[in-house]
Amino acid sequence: MGGQSGFGPVPVTEDSGAFHADWEARVFALNAVLRKRGLYNVDEFRDAIERIPPGAYLAASYFERWLMGIEILLADKGIA
Amino acid sequence: MRFTPGAKVRARVLDPDHHIRLPRYVRGQVGEVIEAEGEGPLPDDRARGLIPPRVETVYAVRFRAAELWGTGTHSVTVDLWESYLEEVP
């Protein structure tokens, strides 16, 4: 992960699909809507995820990081 | 377009305060240019809201996993903007 080792194998199941829970799909859709509306671009989004404090970043799942990134950007821009 | 397919290039060791789309694990490493993929706005600039962002050629660059991590027989191909790369003499 991120070019670092020590996180163990990535579990892959045949039928896991794109999302593991409904909230993940909602986060995915929320990001798509906010970007389409021009609130931020993908590079700002990647930058926001990189600004998550390291401990929180490492403890979070993939879509938890997306949600934290969205929260950071909305706070930065004074929207939420 | 500065680099041609087959060229050996080194990913620069860059660590700016702002976002850069240059993975830490390739910095300083030598790879091979697979192809130029066209031009793209520099993520560093877009992440900072600089308008207009600089536009550069983006290259697919292949690195040997064993050189990045000391093990593995596979390779890793990374999209890298031209200013992230330098020639290998």
Backbone of each chain as nested JSON, in Angstrom:
{
  "chains": [
    {"id": "A", "residues": [
      {"number": 1, "name": "MET", "atoms": {"N": [0.846, -1.194, 0.0], "CA": [0.0, 0.0, 0.0], "C": [0.878, 1.24, 0.0]}},
      {"number": 2, "name": "GLY", "atoms": {"N": [0.649, 2.127, -0.94], "CA": [1.458, 3.33, -1.022], "C": [2.941, 3.041, -1.176]}},
      {"number": 3, "name": "GLY", "atoms": {"N": [3.238, 1.847, -1.728], "CA": [4.632, 1.478, -1.924], "C": [5.291, 0.957, -0.664]}},
      {"number": 4, "name": "GLN", "atoms": {"N": [4.512, 0.848, 0.423], "CA": [5.072, 0.311, 1.656], "C": [4.688, -1.155, 1.812]}},
      {"number": 5, "name": "SER", "atoms": {"N": [5.533, -1.903, 2.483], "CA": [5.228, -3.309, 2.709], "C": [4.829, -3.503, 4.165]}},
      {"number": 6, "name": "GLY", "atoms": {"N": [4.361, -4.708, 4.493], "CA": [4.05, -5.023, 5.876], "C": [2.57, -5.02, 6.19]}},
      {"number": 7, "name": "PHE", "atoms": {"N": [1.728, -4.739, 5.184], "CA": [0.288, -4.704, 5.433], "C": [-0.377, -6.055, 5.166]}},
      {"number": 8, "name": "GLY", "atoms": {"N": [0.407, -7.029, 4.732], "CA": [-0.157, -8.343, 4.475], "C": [-0.874, -8.39, 3.143]}},
      {"number": 9, "name": "PRO", "atoms": {"N": [-1.399, -9.571, 2.804], "CA": [-2.065, -9.725, 1.502], "C": [-3.372, -8.959, 1.437]}},
      {"number": 10, "name": "VAL", "atoms": {"N": [-3.775, -8.594, 0.237], "CA": [-5.06, -7.951, 0.011], "C": [-6.109, -9.047, -0.15]}},
      {"number": 11, "name": "PRO", "atoms": {"N": [-7.123, -9.086, 0.737], "CA": [-8.141, -10.13, 0.595], "C": [-9.006, -9.88, -0.64]}},
      {"number": 12, "name": "VAL", "atoms": {"N": [-9.149, -10.893, -1.459], "CA": [-9.969, -10.777, -2.66], "C": [-11.003, -11.888, -2.635]}},
      {"number": 13, "name": "THR", "atoms": {"N": [-12.259, -11.496, -2.776], "CA": [-13.308, -12.512, -2.867], "C": [-13.983, -12.388, -4.22]}},
      {"number": 14, "name": "GLU", "atoms": {"N": [-14.471, -13.495, -4.721], "CA": [-15.005, -13.566, -6.085], "C": [-16.168, -12.604, -6.302]}},
      {"number": 15, "name": "ASP", "atoms": {"N": [-17.053, -12.499, -5.299], "CA": [-18.304, -11.778, -5.528], "C": [-18.396, -10.484, -4.722]}},
      {"number": 16, "name": "SER", "atoms": {"N": [-17.253, -9.904, -4.359], "CA": [-17.307, -8.753, -3.461], "C": [-17.842, -7.505, -4.145]}},
      {"number": 17, "name": "GLY", "atoms": {"N": [-17.728, -7.431, -5.465], "CA": [-18.258, -6.266, -6.161], "C": [-17.463, -5.018, -5.848]}},
      {"number": 18, "name": "ALA", "atoms": {"N": [-17.991, -3.883, -6.279], "CA": [-17.255, -2.629, -6.121], "C": [-17.329, -2.11, -4.686]}},
      {"number": 19, "name": "PHE", "atoms": {"N": [-18.431, -2.408, -3.996], "CA": [-18.643, -1.844, -2.665], "C": [-18.93, -2.948, -1.655]}},
      {"number": 20, "name": "HIS", "atoms": {"N": [-18.509, -2.715, -0.424], "CA": [-18.756, -3.685, 0.64], "C": [-19.949, -3.3, 1.504]}},
      {"number": 21, "name": "ALA", "atoms": {"N": [-20.416, -2.064, 1.338], "CA": [-21.565, -1.598, 2.115], "C": [-22.204, -0.429, 1.361]}},
      {"number": 22, "name": "ASP", "atoms": {"N": [-23.474, -0.164, 1.656], "CA": [-24.196, 0.916, 0.97], "C": [-23.527, 2.275, 1.163]}},
      {"number": 23, "name": "TRP", "atoms": {"N": [-23.008, 2.504, 2.378], "CA": [-22.422, 3.826, 2.626], "C": [-21.226, 4.076, 1.702]}},
      {"number": 24, "name": "GLU", "atoms": {"N": [-20.518, 3.016, 1.311], "CA": [-19.389, 3.206, 0.403], "C": [-19.864, 3.72, -0.955]}},
      {"number": 25, "name": "ALA", "atoms": {"N": [-20.97, 3.164, -1.434], "CA": [-21.526, 3.633, -2.711], "C": [-21.987, 5.083, -2.596]}},
      {"number": 26, "name": "ARG", "atoms": {"N": [-22.511, 5.451, -1.436], "CA": [-22.952, 6.837, -1.23], "C": [-21.767, 7.801, -1.25]}},
      {"number": 27, "name": "VAL", "atoms": {"N": [-20.67, 7.39, -0.62], "CA": [-19.464, 8.229, -0.632], "C": [-18.947, 8.371, -2.061]}},
      {"number": 28, "name": "PHE", "atoms": {"N": [-18.956, 7.27, -2.79], "CA": [-18.509, 7.294, -4.196], "C": [-19.367, 8.277, -4.996]}},
      {"number": 29, "name": "ALA", "atoms": {"N": [-20.686, 8.187, -4.823], "CA": [-21.606, 9.051, -5.563], "C": [-21.463, 10.511, -5.135]}},
      {"number": 30, "name": "LEU", "atoms": {"N": [-21.277, 10.735, -3.828], "CA": [-21.112, 12.097, -3.319], "C": [-19.903, 12.762, -3.959]}},
      {"number": 31, "name": "ASN", "atoms": {"N": [-18.814, 12.032, -4.034], "CA": [-17.608, 12.574, -4.658], "C": [-17.859, 12.897, -6.129]}},
      {"number": 32, "name": "ALA", "atoms": {"N": [-18.549, 12.018, -6.818], "CA": [-18.821, 12.237, -8.241], "C": [-19.648, 13.506, -8.441]}},
      {"number": 33, "name": "VAL", "atoms": {"N": [-20.669, 13.689, -7.608], "CA": [-21.538, 14.864, -7.735], "C": [-20.755, 16.149, -7.447]}},
      {"number": 34, "name": "LEU", "atoms": {"N": [-19.973, 16.124, -6.375], "CA": [-19.223, 17.329, -5.993], "C": [-18.207, 17.698, -7.072]}},
      {"number": 35, "name": "ARG", "atoms": {"N": [-17.58, 16.698, -7.67], "CA": [-16.616, 16.986, -8.735], "C": [-17.315, 17.481, -9.996]}},
      {"number": 36, "name": "LYS", "atoms": {"N": [-18.425, 16.847, -10.344], "CA": [-19.163, 17.278, -11.55], "C": [-19.658, 18.709, -11.398]}},
      {"number": 37, "name": "ARG", "atoms": {"N": [-19.987, 19.081, -10.184], "CA": [-20.458, 20.447, -9.931], "C": [-19.312, 21.448, -9.895]}},
      {"number": 38, "name": "GLY", "atoms": {"N": [-18.069, 20.92, -9.987], "CA": [-16.919, 21.808, -10.062], "C": [-16.451, 22.324, -8.715]}},
      {"number": 39, "name": "LEU", "atoms": {"N": [-16.858, 21.654, -7.62], "CA": [-16.414, 22.116, -6.306], "C": [-14.927, 21.847, -6.083]}},
      {"number": 40, "name": "TYR", "atoms": {"N": [-14.446, 20.784, -6.696], "CA": [-13.0, 20.502, -6.642], "C": [-12.667, 19.535, -7.763]}},
      {"number": 41, "name": "ASN", "atoms": {"N": [-11.371, 19.428, -8.059], "CA": [-10.941, 18.501, -9.105], "C": [-10.232, 17.299, -8.471]}},
      {"number": 42, "name": "VAL", "atoms": {"N": [-9.892, 16.328, -9.307], "CA": [-9.341, 15.072, -8.773], "C": [-7.991, 15.28, -8.09]}},
      {"number": 43, "name": "ASP", "atoms": {"N": [-7.238, 16.263, -8.528], "CA": [-5.934, 16.487, -7.899], "C": [-6.09, 17.119, -6.511]}},
      {"number": 44, "name": "GLU", "atoms": {"N": [-7.082, 17.998, -6.381], "CA": [-7.383, 18.529, -5.05], "C": [-7.856, 17.401, -4.126]}},
      {"number": 45, "name": "PHE", "atoms": {"N": [-8.614, 16.471, -4.696], "CA": [-9.119, 15.343, -3.905], "C": [-7.969, 14.45, -3.437]}},
      {"number": 46, "name": "ARG", "atoms": {"N": [-7.052, 14.14, -4.34], "CA": [-5.89, 13.318, -3.946], "C": [-5.065, 14.044, -2.892]}},
      {"number": 47, "name": "ASP", "atoms": {"N": [-4.89, 15.352, -3.084], "CA": [-4.125, 16.157, -2.13], "C": [-4.789, 16.123, -0.752]}},
      {"number": 48, "name": "ALA", "atoms": {"N": [-6.109, 16.215, -0.744], "CA": [-6.836, 16.208, 0.537], "C": [-6.632, 14.876, 1.257]}},
      {"number": 49, "name": "ILE", "atoms": {"N": [-6.693, 13.784, 0.51], "CA": [-6.492, 12.472, 1.132], "C": [-5.069, 12.368, 1.698]}},
      {"number": 50, "name": "GLU", "atoms": {"N": [-4.12, 12.967, 1.004], "CA": [-2.739, 12.944, 1.508], "C": [-2.566, 13.812, 2.75]}},
      {"number": 51, "name": "ARG", "atoms": {"N": [-3.512, 14.72, 2.98], "CA": [-3.414, 15.587, 4.159], "C": [-4.109, 14.999, 5.387]}},
      {"number": 52, "name": "ILE", "atoms": {"N": [-4.706, 13.819, 5.245], "CA": [-5.265, 13.146, 6.419], "C": [-4.094, 12.827, 7.361]}},
      {"number": 53, "name": "PRO", "atoms": {"N": [-4.238, 13.098, 8.655], "CA": [-3.141, 12.774, 9.587], "C": [-2.744, 11.297, 9.435]}},
      {"number": 54, "name": "PRO", "atoms": {"N": [-1.425, 11.013, 9.433], "CA": [-0.944, 9.661, 9.106], "C": [-1.602, 8.546, 9.908]}},
      {"number": 55, "name": "GLY", "atoms": {"N": [-1.805, 8.754, 11.21], "CA": [-2.402, 7.696, 12.025], "C": [-3.814, 7.365, 11.573]}},
      {"number": 56, "name": "ALA", "atoms": {"N": [-4.59, 8.418, 11.299], "CA": [-5.969, 8.221, 10.847], "C": [-5.977, 7.585, 9.462]}},
      {"number": 57, "name": "TYR", "atoms": {"N": [-5.059, 8.028, 8.621], "CA": [-4.971, 7.484, 7.259], "C": [-4.73, 5.974, 7.301]}},
      {"number": 58, "name": "LEU", "atoms": {"N": [-3.75, 5.568, 8.09], "CA": [-3.381, 4.146, 8.122], "C": [-4.474, 3.29, 8.738]}},
      {"number": 59, "name": "ALA", "atoms": {"N": [-5.251, 3.868, 9.656], "CA": [-6.302, 3.104, 10.329], "C": [-7.589, 3.036, 9.507]}},
      {"number": 60, "name": "ALA", "atoms": {"N": [-7.677, 3.838, 8.445], "CA": [-8.933, 3.959, 7.707], "C": [-9.004, 3.001, 6.531]}},
      {"number": 61, "name": "SER", "atoms": {"N": [-10.243, 2.65, 6.17], "CA": [-10.452, 1.856, 4.961], "C": [-10.426, 2.788, 3.751]}},
      {"number": 62, "name": "TYR", "atoms": {"N": [-10.456, 2.175, 2.572], "CA": [-10.359, 2.948, 1.326], "C": [-11.415, 4.042, 1.251]}},
      {"number": 63, "name": "PHE", "atoms": {"N": [-12.689, 3.69, 1.427], "CA": [-13.743, 4.698, 1.279], "C": [-13.874, 5.591, 2.512]}},
      {"number": 64, "name": "GLU", "atoms": {"N": [-13.384, 5.148, 3.659], "CA": [-13.279, 6.074, 4.796], "C": [-12.315, 7.204, 4.45]}},
      {"number": 65, "name": "ARG", "atoms": {"N": [-11.246, 6.881, 3.737], "CA": [-10.312, 7.932, 3.301], "C": [-10.989, 8.881, 2.32]}},
      {"number": 66, "name": "TRP", "atoms": {"N": [-11.783, 8.325, 1.421], "CA": [-12.529, 9.198, 0.495], "C": [-13.39, 10.173, 1.281]}},
      {"number": 67, "name": "LEU", "atoms": {"N": [-14.108, 9.66, 2.275], "CA": [-15.007, 10.516, 3.045], "C": [-14.223, 11.59, 3.796]}},
      {"number": 68, "name": "MET", "atoms": {"N": [-13.103, 11.201, 4.383], "CA": [-12.27, 12.194, 5.09], "C": [-11.754, 13.244, 4.115]}},
      {"number": 69, "name": "GLY", "atoms": {"N": [-11.372, 12.82, 2.919], "CA": [-10.899, 13.765, 1.899], "C": [-11.995, 14.756, 1.523]}},
      {"number": 70, "name": "ILE", "atoms": {"N": [-13.209, 14.253, 1.325], "CA": [-14.346, 15.122, 1.005], "C": [-14.578, 16.114, 2.137]}},
      {"number": 71, "name": "GLU", "atoms": {"N": [-14.529, 15.623, 3.383], "CA": [-14.754, 16.503, 4.539], "C": [-13.698, 17.609, 4.599]}},
      {"number": 72, "name": "ILE", "atoms": {"N": [-12.447, 17.245, 4.345], "CA": [-11.361, 18.232, 4.362], "C": [-11.611, 19.32, 3.316]}},
      {"number": 73, "name": "LEU", "atoms": {"N": [-11.989, 18.9, 2.11], "CA": [-12.191, 19.869, 1.024], "C": [-13.387, 20.775, 1.292]}},
      {"number": 74, "name": "LEU", "atoms": {"N": [-14.484, 20.205, 1.795], "CA": [-15.669, 21.019, 2.054], "C": [-15.389, 22.021, 3.174]}},
      {"number": 75, "name": "ALA", "atoms": {"N": [-14.597, 21.599, 4.175], "CA": [-14.225, 22.523, 5.244], "C": [-13.3, 23.613, 4.706]}},
      {"number": 76, "name": "ASP", "atoms": {"N": [-12.31, 23.218, 3.896], "CA": [-11.376, 24.189, 3.303], "C": [-12.117, 25.275, 2.537]}},
      {"number": 77, "name": "LYS", "atoms": {"N": [-13.132, 24.847, 1.812], "CA": [-13.819, 25.762, 0.913], "C": [-15.007, 26.456, 1.589]}},
      {"number": 78, "name": "GLY", "atoms": {"N": [-15.164, 26.157, 2.881], "CA": [-16.214, 26.841, 3.636], "C": [-17.618, 26.401, 3.276]}},
      {"number": 79, "name": "ILE", "atoms": {"N": [-17.728, 25.179, 2.741], "CA": [-19.05, 24.701, 2.313], "C": [-19.74, 23.943, 3.443]}},
      {"number": 80, "name": "ALA", "atoms": {"N": [-18.956, 23.27, 4.246], "CA": [-19.531, 22.489, 5.348], "C": [-18.616, 22.583, 6.558]}}
    ]},
    {"id": "B", "residues": [
      {"number": 1, "name": "MET", "atoms": {"N": [7.777, 16.721, -26.719], "CA": [8.046, 15.389, -26.148], "C": [9.549, 15.184, -26.075]}},
      {"number": 2, "name": "ARG", "atoms": {"N": [10.027, 14.955, -24.871], "CA": [11.47, 14.927, -24.653], "C": [12.019, 13.497, -24.65]}},
      {"number": 3, "name": "PHE", "atoms": {"N": [11.251, 12.54, -24.196], "CA": [11.73, 11.162, -24.075], "C": [11.002, 10.255, -25.063]}},
      {"number": 4, "name": "THR", "atoms": {"N": [11.742, 9.319, -25.643], "CA": [11.156, 8.41, -26.623], "C": [11.046, 7.013, -26.018]}},
      {"number": 5, "name": "PRO", "atoms": {"N": [10.152, 6.194, -26.575], "CA": [10.0, 4.839, -26.039], "C": [11.338, 4.101, -26.005]}},
      {"number": 6, "name": "GLY", "atoms": {"N": [11.576, 3.413, -24.907], "CA": [12.833, 2.689, -24.737], "C": [13.878, 3.474, -23.958]}},
      {"number": 7, "name": "ALA", "atoms": {"N": [13.673, 4.787, -23.829], "CA": [14.652, 5.618, -23.121], "C": [14.674, 5.254, -21.634]}},
      {"number": 8, "name": "LYS", "atoms": {"N": [15.889, 5.263, -21.083], "CA": [16.032, 5.092, -19.634], "C": [15.898, 6.472, -18.981]}},
      {"number": 9, "name": "VAL", "atoms": {"N": [15.077, 6.534, -17.979], "CA": [14.871, 7.802, -17.275], "C": [14.925, 7.559, -15.77]}},
      {"number": 10, "name": "ARG", "atoms": {"N": [15.313, 8.595, -15.061], "CA": [15.303, 8.506, -13.601], "C": [14.207, 9.416, -13.071]}},
      {"number": 11, "name": "ALA", "atoms": {"N": [13.401, 8.888, -12.149], "CA": [12.418, 9.732, -11.481], "C": [13.179, 10.644, -10.524]}},
      {"number": 12, "name": "ARG", "atoms": {"N": [12.916, 11.928, -10.638], "CA": [13.622, 12.883, -9.782], "C": [13.258, 12.668, -8.31]}},
      {"number": 13, "name": "VAL", "atoms": {"N": [14.181, 13.054, -7.452], "CA": [13.9, 13.031, -6.018], "C": [13.342, 14.398, -5.65]}},
      {"number": 14, "name": "LEU", "atoms": {"N": [12.022, 14.473, -5.649], "CA": [11.325, 15.726, -5.359], "C": [10.453, 15.513, -4.13]}},
      {"number": 15, "name": "ASP", "atoms": {"N": [10.382, 16.509, -3.29], "CA": [9.548, 16.403, -2.088], "C": [9.001, 17.783, -1.729]}},
      {"number": 16, "name": "PRO", "atoms": {"N": [8.178, 18.327, -2.614], "CA": [7.668, 19.683, -2.364], "C": [6.649, 19.701, -1.23]}},
      {"number": 17, "name": "ASP", "atoms": {"N": [6.341, 20.901, -0.747], "CA": [5.345, 21.043, 0.314], "C": [3.941, 20.729, -0.203]}},
      {"number": 18, "name": "HIS", "atoms": {"N": [3.755, 20.872, -1.507], "CA": [2.424, 20.669, -2.078], "C": [2.31, 19.254, -2.664]}},
      {"number": 19, "name": "HIS", "atoms": {"N": [1.1, 18.952, -3.13], "CA": [0.837, 17.649, -3.754], "C": [1.699, 17.457, -5.001]}},
      {"number": 20, "name": "ILE", "atoms": {"N": [2.159, 16.241, -5.188], "CA": [2.859, 15.869, -6.42], "C": [2.448, 14.446, -6.736]}},
      {"number": 21, "name": "ARG", "atoms": {"N": [2.231, 14.164, -8.029], "CA": [1.748, 12.816, -8.383], "C": [2.929, 11.933, -8.76]}},
      {"number": 22, "name": "LEU", "atoms": {"N": [3.924, 11.932, -7.912], "CA": [5.155, 11.169, -8.114], "C": [5.298, 10.244, -6.909]}},
      {"number": 23, "name": "PRO", "atoms": {"N": [4.955, 8.97, -7.076], "CA": [4.976, 8.087, -5.901], "C": [6.372, 8.053, -5.253]}},
      {"number": 24, "name": "ARG", "atoms": {"N": [6.332, 8.053, -3.925], "CA": [7.583, 8.048, -3.174], "C": [8.462, 6.847, -3.562]}},
      {"number": 25, "name": "TYR", "atoms": {"N": [7.811, 5.721, -3.865], "CA": [8.589, 4.5, -4.105], "C": [9.337, 4.498, -5.431]}},
      {"number": 26, "name": "VAL", "atoms": {"N": [9.085, 5.466, -6.323], "CA": [9.896, 5.517, -7.555], "C": [10.916, 6.652, -7.544]}},
      {"number": 27, "name": "ARG", "atoms": {"N": [10.868, 7.503, -6.536], "CA": [11.788, 8.649, -6.533], "C": [13.228, 8.165, -6.51]}},
      {"number": 28, "name": "GLY", "atoms": {"N": [14.031, 8.659, -7.45], "CA": [15.432, 8.276, -7.542], "C": [15.667, 6.989, -8.315]}},
      {"number": 29, "name": "GLN", "atoms": {"N": [14.593, 6.33, -8.73], "CA": [14.718, 5.032, -9.403], "C": [14.738, 5.201, -10.92]}},
      {"number": 30, "name": "VAL", "atoms": {"N": [15.427, 4.268, -11.577], "CA": [15.527, 4.295, -13.039], "C": [14.484, 3.364, -13.636]}},
      {"number": 31, "name": "GLY", "atoms": {"N": [13.782, 3.86, -14.643], "CA": [12.798, 3.061, -15.357], "C": [12.949, 3.254, -16.855]}},
      {"number": 32, "name": "GLU", "atoms": {"N": [12.065, 2.578, -17.597], "CA": [12.105, 2.651, -19.057], "C": [10.802, 3.27, -19.562]}},
      {"number": 33, "name": "VAL", "atoms": {"N": [10.943, 4.218, -20.475], "CA": [9.763, 4.837, -21.064], "C": [9.079, 3.832, -21.986]}},
      {"number": 34, "name": "ILE", "atoms": {"N": [7.8, 3.585, -21.739], "CA": [7.019, 2.699, -22.603], "C": [6.426, 3.502, -23.748]}},
      {"number": 35, "name": "GLU", "atoms": {"N": [5.781, 4.605, -23.393], "CA": [5.219, 5.473, -24.428], "C": [4.868, 6.823, -23.834]}},
      {"number": 36, "name": "ALA", "atoms": {"N": [4.781, 7.799, -24.74], "CA": [4.217, 9.086, -24.349], "C": [2.708, 8.958, -24.48]}},
      {"number": 37, "name": "GLU", "atoms": {"N": [1.994, 9.389, -23.457], "CA": [0.549, 9.165, -23.421], "C": [-0.243, 10.42, -23.771]}},
      {"number": 38, "name": "GLY", "atoms": {"N": [0.476, 11.448, -24.214], "CA": [-0.212, 12.705, -24.509], "C": [0.117, 13.745, -23.461]}},
      {"number": 39, "name": "GLU", "atoms": {"N": [-0.595, 14.858, -23.516], "CA": [-0.308, 15.946, -22.604], "C": [-1.366, 16.016, -21.518]}},
      {"number": 40, "name": "GLY", "atoms": {"N": [-0.915, 16.442, -20.352], "CA": [-1.869, 16.557, -19.254], "C": [-1.491, 17.706, -18.343]}},
      {"number": 41, "name": "PRO", "atoms": {"N": [-2.487, 18.308, -17.684], "CA": [-2.204, 19.375, -16.736], "C": [-1.437, 18.825, -15.533]}},
      {"number": 42, "name": "LEU", "atoms": {"N": [-0.499, 19.605, -15.038], "CA": [0.351, 19.157, -13.934], "C": [-0.467, 19.079, -12.639]}},
      {"number": 43, "name": "PRO", "atoms": {"N": [-0.523, 17.872, -12.033], "CA": [-1.331, 17.722, -10.811], "C": [-0.917, 18.688, -9.704]}},
      {"number": 44, "name": "ASP", "atoms": {"N": [0.371, 18.989, -9.624], "CA": [0.86, 19.932, -8.604], "C": [0.099, 21.251, -8.689]}},
      {"number": 45, "name": "ASP", "atoms": {"N": [-0.101, 21.7, -9.932], "CA": [-0.752, 22.995, -10.145], "C": [-2.256, 22.901, -9.93]}},
      {"number": 46, "name": "ARG", "atoms": {"N": [-2.856, 21.829, -10.447], "CA": [-4.311, 21.677, -10.302], "C": [-4.7, 21.511, -8.831]}},
      {"number": 47, "name": "ALA", "atoms": {"N": [-3.849, 20.807, -8.073], "CA": [-4.162, 20.595, -6.66], "C": [-4.131, 21.912, -5.894]}},
      {"number": 48, "name": "ARG", "atoms": {"N": [-3.371, 22.88, -6.408], "CA": [-3.255, 24.173, -5.723], "C": [-4.162, 25.237, -6.326]}},
      {"number": 49, "name": "GLY", "atoms": {"N": [-4.93, 24.83, -7.335], "CA": [-5.842, 25.787, -7.952], "C": [-5.146, 26.833, -8.8]}},
      {"number": 50, "name": "LEU", "atoms": {"N": [-3.941, 26.519, -9.305], "CA": [-3.22, 27.464, -10.158], "C": [-3.838, 27.432, -11.555]}},
      {"number": 51, "name": "ILE", "atoms": {"N": [-4.219, 28.586, -12.052], "CA": [-4.899, 28.67, -13.348], "C": [-4.143, 29.622, -14.26]}},
      {"number": 52, "name": "PRO", "atoms": {"N": [-3.757, 29.173, -15.474], "CA": [-3.928, 27.796, -15.926], "C": [-2.8, 26.912, -15.384]}},
      {"number": 53, "name": "PRO", "atoms": {"N": [-3.057, 25.641, -15.207], "CA": [-1.975, 24.747, -14.775], "C": [-0.978, 24.539, -15.916]}},
      {"number": 54, "name": "ARG", "atoms": {"N": [0.267, 24.278, -15.553], "CA": [1.244, 23.899, -16.578], "C": [0.792, 22.594, -17.232]}},
      {"number": 55, "name": "VAL", "atoms": {"N": [1.08, 22.48, -18.516], "CA": [0.711, 21.27, -19.264], "C": [1.992, 20.596, -19.741]}},
      {"number": 56, "name": "GLU", "atoms": {"N": [2.094, 19.312, -19.469], "CA": [3.305, 18.57, -19.833], "C": [2.941, 17.236, -20.476]}},
      {"number": 57, "name": "THR", "atoms": {"N": [3.914, 16.677, -21.196], "CA": [3.755, 15.312, -21.692], "C": [3.795, 14.346, -20.512]}},
      {"number": 58, "name": "VAL", "atoms": {"N": [2.903, 13.361, -20.552], "CA": [2.862, 12.323, -19.521], "C": [3.39, 11.031, -20.141]}},
      {"number": 59, "name": "TYR", "atoms": {"N": [4.277, 10.376, -19.435], "CA": [4.885, 9.145, -19.932], "C": [4.491, 7.958, -19.066]}},
      {"number": 60, "name": "ALA", "atoms": {"N": [4.282, 6.821, -19.741], "CA": [4.173, 5.554, -19.012], "C": [5.601, 5.049, -18.827]}},
      {"number": 61, "name": "VAL", "atoms": {"N": [6.01, 4.903, -17.578], "CA": [7.386, 4.489, -17.272], "C": [7.342, 3.193, -16.465]}},
      {"number": 62, "name": "ARG", "atoms": {"N": [8.1, 2.219, -16.924], "CA": [8.078, 0.901, -16.284], "C": [9.298, 0.71, -15.386]}},
      {"number": 63, "name": "PHE", "atoms": {"N": [9.048, 0.282, -14.171], "CA": [10.111, 0.008, -13.192], "C": [10.072, -1.462, -12.821]}},
      {"number": 64, "name": "ARG", "atoms": {"N": [11.253, -2.007, -12.571], "CA": [11.301, -3.401, -12.116], "C": [11.038, -3.429, -10.615]}},
      {"number": 65, "name": "ALA", "atoms": {"N": [10.089, -4.278, -10.214], "CA": [9.716, -4.357, -8.796], "C": [10.931, -4.669, -7.93]}},
      {"number": 66, "name": "ALA", "atoms": {"N": [11.804, -5.523, -8.429], "CA": [12.978, -5.913, -7.635], "C": [13.866, -4.7, -7.338]}},
      {"number": 67, "name": "GLU", "atoms": {"N": [13.87, -3.73, -8.261], "CA": [14.687, -2.537, -8.01], "C": [14.01, -1.596, -7.03]}},
      {"number": 68, "name": "LEU", "atoms": {"N": [12.685, -1.628, -7.001], "CA": [11.963, -0.743, -6.074], "C": [11.932, -1.315, -4.66]}},
      {"number": 69, "name": "TRP", "atoms": {"N": [11.743, -2.633, -4.572], "CA": [11.499, -3.241, -3.258], "C": [12.449, -4.377, -2.902]}},
      {"number": 70, "name": "GLY", "atoms": {"N": [13.395, -4.682, -3.83], "CA": [14.374, -5.717, -3.514], "C": [13.888, -7.123, -3.779]}},
      {"number": 71, "name": "THR", "atoms": {"N": [12.631, -7.25, -4.201], "CA": [12.101, -8.586, -4.457], "C": [10.977, -8.475, -5.486]}},
      {"number": 72, "name": "GLY", "atoms": {"N": [10.662, -9.604, -6.107], "CA": [9.562, -9.62, -7.077], "C": [10.075, -9.692, -8.495]}},
      {"number": 73, "name": "THR", "atoms": {"N": [9.341, -10.436, -9.324], "CA": [9.764, -10.598, -10.726], "C": [8.894, -9.759, -11.669]}},
      {"number": 74, "name": "HIS", "atoms": {"N": [7.925, -9.052, -11.11], "CA": [7.039, -8.265, -11.952], "C": [7.574, -6.85, -12.144]}},
      {"number": 75, "name": "SER", "atoms": {"N": [6.84, -6.081, -12.902], "CA": [7.214, -4.685, -13.07], "C": [6.012, -3.811, -12.719]}},
      {"number": 76, "name": "VAL", "atoms": {"N": [6.28, -2.545, -12.531], "CA": [5.258, -1.575, -12.161], "C": [5.336, -0.429, -13.158]}},
      {"number": 77, "name": "THR", "atoms": {"N": [4.217, -0.102, -13.788], "CA": [4.208, 0.996, -14.756], "C": [3.453, 2.18, -14.156]}},
      {"number": 78, "name": "VAL", "atoms": {"N": [4.115, 3.321, -14.171], "CA": [3.596, 4.52, -13.51], "C": [3.488, 5.649, -14.529]}},
      {"number": 79, "name": "ASP", "atoms": {"N": [2.397, 6.401, -14.505], "CA": [2.252, 7.591, -15.342], "C": [3.003, 8.74, -14.676]}},
      {"number": 80, "name": "LEU", "atoms": {"N": [3.959, 9.312, -15.393], "CA": [4.776, 10.377, -14.801], "C": [4.869, 11.579, -15.734]}},
      {"number": 81, "name": "TRP", "atoms": {"N": [4.683, 12.763, -15.172], "CA": [4.77, 14.005, -15.933], "C": [6.249, 14.305, -16.239]}},
      {"number": 82, "name": "GLU", "atoms": {"N": [6.478, 14.999, -17.368], "CA": [7.839, 15.173, -17.871], "C": [8.787, 15.8, -16.848]}},
      {"number": 83, "name": "SER", "atoms": {"N": [8.309, 16.778, -16.089], "CA": [9.213, 17.449, -15.14], "C": [9.558, 16.563, -13.943]}},
      {"number": 84, "name": "TYR", "atoms": {"N": [8.92, 15.393, -13.827], "CA": [9.268, 14.452, -12.768], "C": [10.456, 13.582, -13.176]}},
      {"number": 85, "name": "LEU", "atoms": {"N": [10.874, 13.702, -14.438], "CA": [11.868, 12.773, -14.99], "C": [13.129, 13.487, -15.406]}},
      {"number": 86, "name": "GLU", "atoms": {"N": [14.255, 12.757, -15.344], "CA": [15.506, 13.271, -15.888], "C": [16.173, 12.175, -16.697]}},
      {"number": 87, "name": "GLU", "atoms": {"N": [17.013, 12.628, -17.64], "CA": [17.707, 11.665, -18.498], "C": [18.704, 10.858, -17.697]}},
      {"number": 88, "name": "VAL", "atoms": {"N": [18.885, 9.625, -18.104], "CA": [19.962, 8.8, -17.554], "C": [21.048, 8.741, -18.619]}},
      {"number": 89, "name": "PRO", "atoms": {"N": [22.231, 9.255, -18.318], "CA": [23.285, 9.298, -19.333], "C": [23.68, 7.885, -19.774]}}
    ]}
  ]
}
